[in-house]
Amino acid sequence: MDLKVFFTTFGMIFLAELGDKTQLATLCFAAESKSRLSVFFGSAGALVLTSLLAVVLGAGLGRLIPAHYIKIGAGVLFVLLGAWMIFFPGGK
């Protein structure tokens, strides 16, 4: 195991997840539920599964497309989704 990659990934994902909508949703579920352990395992399981999907898809794409292009594509997609949320907020 490459510890540098491990700690870099851990640090970046930990910081990125602080205060995001997933954490806030988990906070709300824990506040209204008597079974906080179920909320913890449910949210932890969902995060592990989405991370697994990202790793599998990233590894597959990494074999087909150079990493530089994947980073550019992810950045463009992030900006497009942000713009979409600004211009089409969804409410009534």
N, C-alpha and C positions, 0 to 999 in steps of 0.2 A: 504494500500500500504506500502510495506517495503522500507523506504527511503534509508536505507543503500544499499540494492540491487539496487535500482534505480540509486543512485549516483555512485556506483561502476561500473555498466553497462554503464552509460552515459560516465564516465571518460575513461574507457577502450576503448569503441567503438570510442569516439571522437579522442583519441590519435592514435588509429589504422588507422583511416580513413584519418588523416592528410597526405597529399602528396601521397596518393595512386592513382592508375590509374583511379578510379571513379572520384575523385576530379579533377584530371588533365583533364579528358575528359569533365567534366562539365565546367571547366575553358575555354577550347577550344571552346565549344559550345557558351558560353557567349561572348567570344571575337569576334566570327564571326556572332552572331545573333543580330538583332535590338530588339528582344523581349526577354529581359533578364528575365522578369517575367515568361514567358513560360518555359525558361530553368530552372529556379529555381523550379517551380511547377512540371515539368517533372522529374527532378533529385530527388527532395524530395519525390515525389510519388513512384518512382522506389525504393528508399532506404527504404521507409516505407513498401512496398510490400515484398521486399526481407527479411526484418526483421520479418515481419509477418510469412512468410514461415518458416524461421529459428526457430521461437518460437513454431509454431505448430509442426514442425518435431521434435524439441528438446523435447517438452513435450511428444509426442508420443513415441519417443525412450527412454525417461527417465522412462516410465512405463514398458518398456520391458527389458532394459539393464541398469545395474548400471552406475551411472555418471562417475565413475572412468574409466570404459572401453570406454565410449564415448569420454572422454578427450584423452585417449591414441590413440584411432582410429582417432580422428581429427588431432592429432599431427603427426601420421604416414602418413595420407593422405596429410597433408600440406608439409611434407618433400618429399614425393613421387612426388607431383605435382611440387615442386621446382626443384627437380632433373630432371624431365621430361622437364621442361622449359630450363634448362641449357644444357642438352644433345640433345634436339630436339627443337631448337629455332623457327622453323617454316618458316623462310624466304627462299628465293630461293638459 
